[in-house]
Amino acid sequence: MKNNVNTEISNIFERIANILEFKGENIFRVVAYRKAARSIRELTSPLSKIMEEERLTEIAGVGKDLATYIEEYIEKGKIVLYEQLKQEVSEELINLSNIRGLGPKTLRKLYNAYNIGNLQDLKELIKDKEELPEVGLRKKSLENLRQGIELYEQGLKRFLLGVALPIAENLCEKVRKLPTVSQVELAGSSRRRKETVGDLDILCVAENGTRVIDAFTRFDEVKIILAKGSTKGSVILENNLQVDLRVIEKKSYGAALQYFTGSKAHNVHLRRIAKQREIKINEYGVFRGEKRIGGEDEKDIYQALDMAWIPPVLREDRGEIEKATEKKLPKLVSVSDIKGDLHVHSKWSDGVLSIEEVVQEAIRRKYEYIAITDHSPSSRIANGLSIERLYDMLEEIDKLRQKFKGKINILSGSEVDIKNDGSLDYPDDVLKDLDIVLVAVHTGFKQDESKITGRIVDALSNRYVHILVHPTGRMMGVREPYKVNMERMFETAKKHNKCLEINAQIMRLDLKDIYVREAIRRGIKLSIATDTHHPGNFDYMKFGIYTAQKGWAETKDIINTYPLPKLMMLLKKACG
């Protein structure tokens, strides 16, 4: 569905925006390109198909001019405007705007004043300087820029949510224990549960801001202090994650929390509506004229605009504001709704827990059921089960069913490899003996789109298959998704009543949120599973939940929120 052309055009529009901002062009033109780039990046259909249907201008942010550029790229493989802009501003130069502390505007000043052209020029320029007053960079700003260059050279851009969130929660707890602190909350992209985050934002209310910031900058985790004052502290942790702590007045706390949570697109949309109603919203409060009408509670902002409060996880300007106005926001699935995990590995293949230990952990979590889904034989590196070993495992499961009868239901299953020719790793007469059959691509990741898609379509067409797991094969920071036609995947899953998995492993989170929402729109059921191999992996369920929430999932969309009888009926339906 979403293909390389979408990504390429989105990236080009983003680069055009950066170049235009660098050149000092009209900010509204810059914003238009950025909005279009974001909309295209989140499309779940190929631009070529949308162009054929003459629907390009229906994409948010894409007007007639940008639609023409899209057509130009699809038909000719380039956009003349972009080629011209690249002649004016080199990609090597514009990429420097990704350095923390150096946006396009400051970069333009440095270029005009010192004619820097690349990273080496910049490093040479600031090497022995204490300040550059000609471009407004004082001593502290230059120190921050040097730190930004160091991080940039390390290639540090984003942290996995699963890595950043535990750190954030620990820091929030430490701030909460500081004297005079009365309220603490995480903000920014981590509060919105984005799959990766660039830095952490923490807000608090305290009587003595100077004392709180001083204590924060002396936390054991801090490596570098970037800024330290009475209302804000900014630090770099030992793992190079930047954290900003702001001390907010109690009367402005809710407004600041909403503002610093974002997203930028969500906030811009809200403020546009507020302006139409002659209401002013900013980080300090909600105002009608000079009169403050709210700001202590985050809900004040939404109430002032006659909207339902919008959960942070939805604040991406993807229709949530319209639904909040109509009071029709989805009732999002939560961890407490989960009745079992349908993708777990034991010692029989590459897990570290025995089946009994898995079952005991599931009981501890008050699950109604647990599925044991060890690997099939082709996964040799994962100690995949031969047919003989599989049936030995089924015998053990039968014994444990008797032992734990009345406490939990144990489902027998397997994660079955989809072979390079599209066939499955076990024959049908074996698959039919399992309660649940998961299928996955584990090899041939570099095959072309037609080949990969064909394999997945064949697997989903098998009557004994229930769920396609980690459907796009991505591992963030390690491996890009394989090239699969999402349109055909969705069509086949819907046609054969198959489910798609949201894999909760923190490097996967696959399906990603935009595909979750598209699957739900098409009426395709989903599972959220931890793909557990180690005891701690069970805790990843919440990260799968966050991805589901960002895709607007409700309990009706997630099969492992169903009680066992309903789940088994659905699995039986998938078998035709």
Stockholm file with secondary structure:
# STOCKHOLM 1.0

chainA/1-576         MKNNVNTEISNIFERIANILEFKGENIFRVVAYRKAARSIRELTSPLSKIMEEERLTEIAGVGKDLATYIEEYIEKGKIVLYEQLKQEVSEELINLSNIRGLGPKTLRKLYNAYNIGNLQDLKELIKDKEELPEVGLRKKSLENLRQGIELYEQGLKRFLLGVALPIAENLCEKVRKLPTVSQVELAGSSRRRKETVGDLDILCVAENGTRVIDAFTRFDEVKIILAKGSTKGSVILENNLQVDLRVIEKKSYGAALQYFTGSKAHNVHLRRIAKQREIKINEYGVFRGEKRIGGEDEKDIYQALDMAWIPPVLREDRGEIEKATEKKLPKLVSVSDIKGDLHVHSKWSDGVLSIEEVVQEAIRRKYEYIAITDHSPSSRIANGLSIERLYDMLEEIDKLRQKFKGKINILSGSEVDIKNDGSLDYPDDVLKDLDIVLVAVHTGFKQDESKITGRIVDALSNRYVHILVHPTGRMMGVREPYKVNMERMFETAKKHNKCLEINAQIMRLDLKDIYVREAIRRGIKLSIATDTHHPGNFDYMKFGIYTAQKGWAETKDIINTYPLPKLMMLLKKACG
#=GR chainA/1-576 SS CCCHHHHHHHHHHHHHHHHHHHHTCCHHHHHHHHHHHHHHHTCSSCHHHHHHTTCGGGSTTCCHHHHHHHHHHHHHSSCHHHHHHHHHSCHHHHGGGGSTTCCHHHHHHHHHHHCCCSHHHHHHHHTTCSCBGGGTBCHHHHHHHHHHHHHHHTTCCCEEHHHHHHHHHHHHHHHHTSTTEEEEEEEHHHHTTCSEESEEEEEEEESCHHHHHHHHHTSTTEEEEEEECSSEEEEEETTSCEEEEEECCGGGHHHHHHHHHCCHHHHHHHHHHHHHTTCEEETTEEEETTEEEECSSTHHHHHHTTCCCCCGGGCSSSSHHHHHHTTCCCCCCCGGGCCEESCBCCTTTTCSSCHHHHHHHHHHTTCSEEEEEEECTTCGGGTCCCHHHHHHHHHHHHHHHHHTTTTCEEEEEEEEEBCTTSCBSSCHHHHTTSSEEEEECCSCTTSCHHHHHHHHHHHHTSTTCCEECSTTCCBTTTBCCCCCCHHHHHHHHHHTTCEEEEECCTTTCBSCHHHHHHHHHTTCCEEEECCBSSGGGGGGHHHHHHHHHHTTCCGGGBGGGSCHHHHHHHHHHHTC
#=GC SS_cons         CCCHHHHHHHHHHHHHHHHHHHHTCCHHHHHHHHHHHHHHHTCSSCHHHHHHTTCGGGSTTCCHHHHHHHHHHHHHSSCHHHHHHHHHSCHHHHGGGGSTTCCHHHHHHHHHHHCCCSHHHHHHHHTTCSCBGGGTBCHHHHHHHHHHHHHHHTTCCCEEHHHHHHHHHHHHHHHHTSTTEEEEEEEHHHHTTCSEESEEEEEEEESCHHHHHHHHHTSTTEEEEEEECSSEEEEEETTSCEEEEEECCGGGHHHHHHHHHCCHHHHHHHHHHHHHTTCEEETTEEEETTEEEECSSTHHHHHHTTCCCCCGGGCSSSSHHHHHHTTCCCCCCCGGGCCEESCBCCTTTTCSSCHHHHHHHHHHTTCSEEEEEEECTTCGGGTCCCHHHHHHHHHHHHHHHHHTTTTCEEEEEEEEEBCTTSCBSSCHHHHTTSSEEEEECCSCTTSCHHHHHHHHHHHHTSTTCCEECSTTCCBTTTBCCCCCCHHHHHHHHHHTTCEEEEECCTTTCBSCHHHHHHHHHTTCCEEEECCBSSGGGGGGHHHHHHHHHHTTCCGGGBGGGSCHHHHHHHHHHHTC
//
